[in-house]
Amino acid sequence: KLSNEVISQTDKIVFVAHYGRDTDRFRTFYNVAKDNDRKLVISPKTAHLLSGLIQDKRLVLPDPMKDESILVYYKRKKTGRFREEDYYVWEREFMEKMVNHEFVHKHQSEIIMDLDFYQFAELIDIRPTPDSHFIHSMSEPYSEEDIEETVMHNWLNHFKIKFHQLHASGHMNRRQLTNLINYI
């Protein structure tokens, strides 16, 4: 519900981060994308995972090759171009659904894009419009000194992207755990 509120109220690109193997979280963003007439842009790795999991009918997942709401993001590799031979064999399977940074930049208002920590450098080429959004749908880190969180916020601040934390792990942080122990 909260992710739909963020996405339905903006005409900017929305980036989302969630655990790659969390099919429930994937399905949530997929449905929100469809409900808001947007395309969900995923990595070849996610497309590969989905293509293997669609056989399990209990999971109710879309086929990345057949679903018009799903596009697959390819970053430049070796040559700086988008040549098939630059990609692994398993990545090539999804190239007919390929979009790149230029496509994403031109269609920002039509896209929700999976963006994990290791893809943040793609923001340089994508050039998101200021005041775009980033939904962090992962558990909070246990440590206040978490380097990945600091780096993530540096990237988001640099590109003036609004941060939304929309997931709770159900775990207590250190202060809450200490308070509970003291209370008991």
ABEGO torsion letter per residue (X at the ends): XAAAAAAAABABBBBBBBBAABAAAAAAAAAAAAAAGBBBBBBAAAAAAAAAAAABAAAGBBBAAABAABBBBBBBBAAGBBBAAABBAAAAAAAAABBBAAAAAAAAAABBBBBBAAAAAAAAAAGBBBGBBBBBBBBBBABAABAAAAAAAAAAAAAGBBBBBABBAGBBBAAAAAAAAAAX
